[in-house]
């Protein structure tokens, strides 16, 4: 409410006089004026904390706005429901041709207590649906796919079918390459070095040329080895096989730092082809990227940390039996349940052939000191890539 109040107060939506009672009401509620999102949310939390034991009770004269419908006594005392107030604000915005968007992002790091995450996010989506009738006050929620799957899978989510307006943001290989180049070409020195301009990067042929003026053609030499960009994508993706911008950016930033160190010590950082980033720098950067990815997984799913740690120093390919032995679990069903959880969070990738096996993606291997190969005998499963 304070976000909306601040907006209509500061913009005055065409100087409408019917805003004055609403602004006065919000000011009396202690919701405006405030500067900065932190102060706004702190004020809203304080308001909720004080009201949670008394809202809706007859005779509660503490506030002018109540969450439920006001009783006849409350109406006589000048109280108004929150829904009615939002209707008034929405009507004013509609007649003025103005829309307000309230955006929620970075919800994956919003909760220090994992147990609070699912119920809080489920409540947020109920609020989202409650705001659906207000066409000029729109709530936009940015949420990772895996978190959405978790909050809808656990205990069910009846409201899911009512959420029909959504869009999946998919990062294609071309989009990720453009992201890398855009960050490099923000520096005019790069433009001078490559003789290319940032505003020409929309052309795929220019992108290819620009990328390989900065990076080598291959990290690992050989006719069957992938080109550098494909090598990057494969090594930063988890079992969902969808490279995330965060890991790509971490890889590039770490490679830049490694390249600087290599140049400082001399010799090891030399690059005879004249690229800015050498193959050696990219290989060395994998350790830091892997460390960040594993530790992020631990922080988001602490109950799985002990199982992920058990893979340290081992092989990258397993069967369900070898994982059961690794985890030292008595029941096969317990192993299967844990394996499915590790698949859900991106740590294990299921491969079905003559016998189902489970592989740990490249991004987790350096930090866990894992070696490529199978944790079972040759005739028990298939070999890795």
C-alpha positions in Angstrom: 0.0 0.0 0.0 2.8 2.5 0.8 4.4 1.8 -2.6 1.1 2.7 -4.3 0.6 5.6 -2.0 4.0 7.0 -2.7 3.5 6.7 -6.4 0.1 8.5 -6.5 1.4 11.1 -4.1 4.6 11.9 -6.0 3.0 11.8 -9.5 -0.3 13.2 -8.4 -1.8 11.4 -11.4 -2.8 14.5 -13.2 -3.4 16.5 -10.0 -6.7 14.8 -9.2 -8.5 16.1 -6.1 -10.0 12.7 -5.3 -6.5 11.4 -4.4 -6.4 13.7 -1.4 -8.6 11.6 1.0 -6.6 8.4 0.0 -3.2 10.1 0.6 -4.4 11.5 3.9 -5.7 8.1 4.9 -2.4 6.4 4.1 -0.5 9.1 6.0 -2.7 8.5 9.0 -2.0 4.8 8.8 1.8 5.5 9.0 2.4 4.1 5.5 3.6 7.3 3.8 5.6 9.3 3.4 8.7 7.1 3.4 11.8 7.1 1.3 13.6 3.9 0.1 12.2 0.4 -0.3 13.6 -0.8 3.0 11.9 1.9 5.0 8.6 1.3 3.2 8.7 -2.4 3.9 9.7 -1.9 7.5 6.8 0.4 8.0 4.4 -2.1 6.4 5.8 -4.9 8.5 5.4 -2.8 11.7 1.8 -2.1 10.7 1.1 -5.8 10.2 2.8 -6.8 13.4 0.7 -4.4 15.5 -2.5 -5.3 13.7 -2.3 -9.1 13.5 -4.0 -9.7 16.9 -6.8 -7.1 16.5 -7.7 -6.8 12.8 -11.4 -7.5 12.3 -12.4 -7.5 15.9 -15.4 -5.3 16.8 -14.4 -2.2 18.6 -10.9 -2.1 17.2 -10.4 1.6 16.7 -6.6 1.5 16.2 -6.7 1.8 12.4 -8.8 3.3 9.6 -8.1 0.4 7.2 -9.1 -3.2 8.1 -8.2 -6.4 6.2 -11.7 -7.9 6.3 -15.0 -6.2 5.7 -15.7 -3.6 8.4 -18.6 -4.2 10.8 -21.5 -1.6 10.9 -19.9 -0.2 14.0 -16.5 0.1 12.3 -18.1 1.7 9.2 -19.7 4.4 11.5 -16.2 5.0 12.9 -14.9 5.7 9.4 -13.2 2.4 8.8 -12.7 1.1 5.3 -11.7 -2.4 4.1 -8.3 -2.8 2.3 -10.1 -4.2 -0.7 -12.3 -1.1 -1.0 -9.3 1.1 -0.7 -7.6 -0.7 -3.5 -10.7 -0.5 -5.6 -10.7 3.3 -5.2 -7.1 3.6 -6.1 -7.5 1.3 -9.1 -10.5 3.3 -10.3 -8.5 6.6 -10.1 -5.5 5.0 -11.9 -7.8 3.6 -14.6 -9.5 6.9 -15.3 -6.1 8.6 -15.5 -4.6 6.0 -17.9 -1.9 4.9 -15.4 -0.7 1.5 -14.5 1.4 0.6 -11.5 3.7 -2.5 -11.5 4.9 -4.0 -8.3 7.9 -6.3 -9.0 9.2 -9.1 -6.9 12.7 -10.5 -7.7 15.6 -12.4 -6.1 13.1 -14.4 -4.1 15.6 -17.3 -4.0 17.7 -15.4 -1.5 14.9 -13.7 0.4 14.6 -16.3 3.1 17.2 -17.1 5.7 15.0 -19.9 7.1 14.3 -22.5 4.4 11.2 -23.8 6.2 9.6 -20.3 5.8 10.2 -20.1 2.0 7.5 -22.4 0.7 4.6 -21.1 2.8 5.7 -17.5 2.3 5.9 -17.9 -1.5 2.6 -19.7 -1.6 1.0 -16.8 0.3 2.6 -14.3 -2.2 0.9 -16.1 -5.1 -2.4 -15.9 -3.3 -1.9 -12.2 -3.0 -1.1 -12.1 -6.7 -4.5 -13.7 -7.4 -6.2 -11.4 -5.0 -4.9 -8.4 -7.1 -6.2 -9.9 -10.4 -9.4 -7.8 -10.4 -7.3 -4.6 -10.1 -6.4 -4.1 -13.8 -4.2 -1.0 -13.1 -2.3 -2.4 -10.2 -0.2 -5.3 -11.5 2.0 -7.7 -9.5 4.9 -9.2 -11.4 6.8 -12.1 -9.7 10.2 -13.4 -11.0 10.8 -16.9 -9.8 13.2 -19.7 -10.7 11.5 -22.8 -12.3 12.9 -25.2 -9.7 11.4 -23.1 -6.8 8.1 -22.8 -8.6 8.0 -26.6 -9.0 8.8 -27.1 -5.3 6.1 -24.8 -4.0 3.5 -26.3 -6.3 4.5 -29.9 -5.7 4.7 -29.9 -1.9 1.2 -30.3 -0.4 -0.4 -29.3 -3.7 -1.3 -25.8 -4.7 -5.0 -25.5 -5.7 -4.5 -21.9 -6.9 -2.0 -23.0 -9.5 -4.6 -23.5 -12.2 -5.7 -19.9 -11.8 -2.3 -18.5 -12.6 -2.6 -18.3 -16.4 -0.5 -15.2 -17.2 3.1 -16.4 -17.1 6.2 -16.4 -19.3 9.3 -18.7 -19.1 12.5 -16.8 -19.7 14.8 -19.2 -21.6 18.5 -18.3 -22.2 19.5 -19.6 -25.6 23.1 -20.0 -26.7 22.9 -16.9 -28.8 21.5 -14.9 -26.0 24.3 -16.0 -23.6 26.9 -15.2 -26.2 25.4 -11.8 -26.7 25.4 -11.3 -22.9 29.2 -12.1 -22.7 30.0 -9.8 -25.5 27.9 -6.9 -24.2 29.8 -7.0 -20.9 33.1 -7.0 -22.7 32.2 -4.3 -25.2 31.0 -1.9 -22.4 34.7 -1.1 -22.3 35.9 1.1 -25.1 39.4 -0.5 -24.9 37.8 -3.8 -26.1 36.3 -2.0 -29.1 39.7 -0.5 -30.0 41.4 -3.9 -29.5 39.0 -5.9 -31.7 38.2 -3.1 -34.2 34.5 -3.9 -33.6 31.7 -1.7 -32.3 29.2 -2.6 -29.6 26.2 -1.5 -31.7 27.1 -4.1 -34.4 26.8 -7.1 -32.0 23.2 -7.8 -33.1 24.6 -9.5 -36.2 25.4 -13.3 -35.5 28.4 -13.2 -37.9 29.8 -10.2 -36.0 29.2 -12.0 -32.7 31.2 -15.0 -33.8 34.1 -12.9 -35.0 34.0 -10.7 -31.8 33.9 -13.7 -29.5 36.9 -15.4 -31.0 38.9 -12.2 -31.1 38.7 -12.4 -27.3 38.7 -16.1 -26.7 40.7 -19.0 -28.3 39.0 -21.3 -30.9 39.4 -24.3 -28.5 40.2 -24.8 -24.8 41.2 -28.4 -25.4 42.9 -29.1 -28.7 41.8 -31.8 -31.0 39.5 -32.5 -34.0 36.7 -33.9 -31.8 37.0 -31.3 -29.1 34.3 -28.6 -28.9 34.8 -24.9 -29.7 35.4 -22.7 -26.8 31.8 -21.3 -26.5 30.3 -24.8 -26.5 32.9 -25.9 -24.0 31.8 -23.0 -21.7 28.2 -23.9 -21.9 28.7 -27.5 -21.2 30.8 -26.9 -18.1 28.5 -24.4 -16.4 25.2 -26.2 -16.8 23.8 -28.5 -14.2 21.7 -31.6 -14.8 18.8 -29.5 -16.1 21.1 -28.7 -19.1 20.1 -25.1 -19.2 23.1 -22.8 -18.7 22.4 -19.9 -16.4 23.7 -16.4 -16.9 25.0 -16.3 -13.3 27.4 -19.2 -13.9 28.5 -17.8 -17.3 29.3 -14.4 -15.8 31.1 -16.1 -12.9 33.2 -18.1 -15.4 34.1 -15.1 -17.4 35.0 -12.9 -14.4 37.1 -15.7 -12.9 38.9 -16.3 -16.2 39.7 -12.6 -16.4 41.2 -12.6 -12.9 43.1 -15.8 -13.7 44.5 -14.2 -16.9 45.7 -11.2 -15.0 47.5 -13.5 -12.5 49.1 -15.5 -15.3 50.4 -12.4 -16.9 51.8 -11.1 -13.6 53.8 -14.3 -13.0 54.8 -14.5 -16.6 55.1 -17.5 -19.0 52.0 -19.5 -18.1 49.7 -16.8 -19.3 51.3 -16.3 -22.7 48.9 -16.6 -25.6 50.7 -16.8 -29.0 47.4 -16.3 -30.9 46.9 -12.9 -29.2 43.6 -13.6 -27.5 42.7 -11.7 -24.4 41.7 -14.9 -22.5 43.9 -18.0 -22.8 42.8 -21.6 -22.6 44.8 -22.0 -19.3 42.9 -19.1 -17.7 39.5 -20.7 -18.6 40.5 -24.1 -17.2 41.8 -22.5 -14.0 38.5 -20.5 -13.6 36.5 -23.7 -13.4 37.6 -24.3 -9.8 36.1 -21.0 -8.5 32.9 -21.4 -10.5 32.4 -25.0 -9.2 33.0 -23.8 -5.6 30.4 -21.1 -5.9 27.9 -23.5 -7.5 28.3 -26.2 -4.9 28.2 -23.8 -1.9 25.1 -22.2 -3.4 23.4 -25.6 -3.6 24.4 -26.2 0.0 22.9 -23.0 1.2 19.6 -23.5 -0.7 19.2 -27.2 0.2 21.1 -27.7 3.5 19.4 -31.1 4.1 21.2 -32.5 1.0 24.7 -31.2 1.9 25.8 -34.4 3.6 24.8 -36.5 0.6 26.6 -34.2 -1.9 29.7 -34.3 0.3 29.8 -38.1 0.0 30.6 -37.7 -3.7 33.9 -35.8 -2.9 36.9 -37.5 -4.4 34.9 -40.2 -6.1 33.8 -41.1 -9.6 31.3 -39.2 -11.7 29.0 -42.0 -12.8 26.9 -44.2 -10.5 24.1 -46.7 -10.5 21.4 -46.7 -7.8 23.2 -49.6 -6.1 26.5 -47.8 -6.0 24.8 -44.7 -4.6 23.0 -46.8 -2.0 26.4 -48.1 -0.9 27.9 -44.6 -0.9 25.1 -43.2 1.2 25.1 -46.2 3.5 21.3 -46.2 3.6 19.5 -49.4 4.7 16.4 -49.1 2.5 16.5 -48.8 -1.3 13.4 -46.5 -1.2 15.4 -44.0 0.9 18.2 -44.0 -1.7 15.7 -43.6 -4.6 14.0 -40.6 -2.8 17.3 -38.9 -2.1 18.5 -39.5 -5.7 15.3 -37.9 -7.0 15.9 -34.9 -4.8 19.4 -34.5 -6.1 18.1 -34.7 -9.7 15.5 -32.0 -8.9 18.1 -29.6 -7.6 20.4 -30.3 -10.6 23.2 -32.3 -9.0 22.5 -35.6 -10.7 21.6 -36.3 -14.3 19.7 -39.5 -15.1 20.9 -41.4 -18.2 18.8 -44.3 -19.4 20.3 -47.0 -21.6 20.7 -50.7 -21.0 20.9 -49.8 -17.4 20.0 -46.5 -15.8 23.0 -44.6 -14.4 23.4 -41.2 -12.8 26.1 -38.7 -13.7 27.4 -35.6 -11.9 27.6 -32.7 -14.3 30.9 -31.0 -15.0 30.2 -27.9 -13.0 30.2 -29.8 -9.6 33.3 -31.9 -10.3 36.3 -29.6 -9.8 35.4 -28.4 -6.3 34.4 -31.9 -5.2 37.7 -33.3 -6.7 35.8 -35.9 -8.7 37.4 -38.0 -11.5 35.7 -39.0 -14.7 34.6 -42.7 -14.7 32.2 -45.2 -13.3 31.9 -46.3 -9.7 30.9 -49.8 -10.8 32.5 -52.5 -12.9 32.5 -52.3 -16.7 29.6 -54.8 -17.2 27.3 -53.1 -14.6 26.6 -50.0 -16.6 27.5 -47.8 -19.5 30.5 -45.6 -19.8 30.6 -41.8 -19.6 30.7 -39.4 -22.6 
